Amino acid sequence: MSLLATSLLAQTIDDHIAWMAAWNRMACFDTASRAHRSEALPAPESFAQWRVETAKNLQDQPALDRLVSLYDQLHRVAKLVMLKAPDGEAVAASDYDSVTLKYQEFIIGLRRMERAFATAASGLDNLTGLRSRTGMQDDLLREISRFQRSGKPFCLALMDIDHFKKVNDTYGHDNGDRVLSAVANHVSRSLRPFDDAWRWGGEELLLCLKEADITAGTLALERVRAGLEKLPVKLSDGKTITVTASFGIAEMVKDASADSLLEQADKALYRAKGGGRNRIEQAR
């Protein structure tokens, strides 16, 4: 997340805390007309600004979409409650609770987003939302150490979007970014929660399939591959396209290093691309 987006997120939290305090006073003590009360507290503009800034770097992110929905619900309900209250009376307790509960849910979501980006600020790829290569080596060393202690297998896989240069040349780099973001989102949804994914560089992703031997890892990749070729990717003009990807996978073995495992996966990926693309090749 950019420094501007981080600043706007903090601002929208502060603005909504102030907005809720003002709404409480009006709901409980203001005896003005319903029309006056419903229009007196507009939604803070900082959230819309933060949403625009964040969407530049994080597209198709379910957490962001959820916050947008909560924001719309909160301010719609708050306005309706004010319109519903009789002139000269406080809002009903049940209506008051409906607004405060929605407010709490929204603020909790903002706080979670704030913590998530604070934690991952040094290792998050802005475009895809996946981890960047920063810290990747430490992550892999921890997984290798776990393998050495427990003997539980894991696999590394390199994934390359097929003909990505053609996508950029045909539809423009902005749409290329849309494709990359959509692919990364598909990968995140398709993998198990405890698996890891990094943006390796350009249109390549690195996947760590934990507690999986080469057979189980290949089956997991096949789910990603098969789902991707059916995934419609929406372009800026509203049209949709589909893309495919090639994969190379290698299983961790005794005395192997992170570099040697990556080299094996890369060679397997090279064979997958040379063998026609949209396929998975295992390390030999």
Number of C-alpha atoms within 10 A of each C-alpha: 22 13 8 12 19 17 13 20 23 16 17 20 20 14 17 19 14 13 15 16 12 13 23 17 11 19 23 14 13 18 16 14 15 21 14 14 20 20 12 14 16 10 19 17 12 19 21 15 15 19 18 12 18 20 16 13 17 20 21 16 14 10 13 18 13 12 20 16 12 18 19 12 15 21 18 13 16 23 21 14 21 26 18 14 20 14 17 12 15 19 22 15 10 9 17 19 12 14 23 16 12 18 21 12 15 23 20 14 17 19 13 13 16 15 12 11 14 12 11 15 15 14 17 20 20 19 18 25 23 23 22 21 18 14 12 18 12 12 14 17 13 12 19 23 12 14 18 15 9 9 14 15 20 23 24 27 30 28 25 25 22 18 14 19 14 11 18 15 11 11 14 14 13 12 19 20 19 20 25 24 24 21 23 24 19 17 22 19 11 16 18 12 8 10 14 20 23 23 25 19 11 10 21 20 23 25 23 24 26 19 15 20 18 19 12 15 23 22 14 16 25 15 13 21 23 14 14 21 14 12 16 14 20 15 17 12 8 7 9 11 13 12 20 21 24 26 32 28 30 29 23 24 16 9 8 11 14 15 11 13 19 21 15 21 27 22 18 24 27 18 20 22 21 10 13 10 20 19 19 25 23 21 19 9
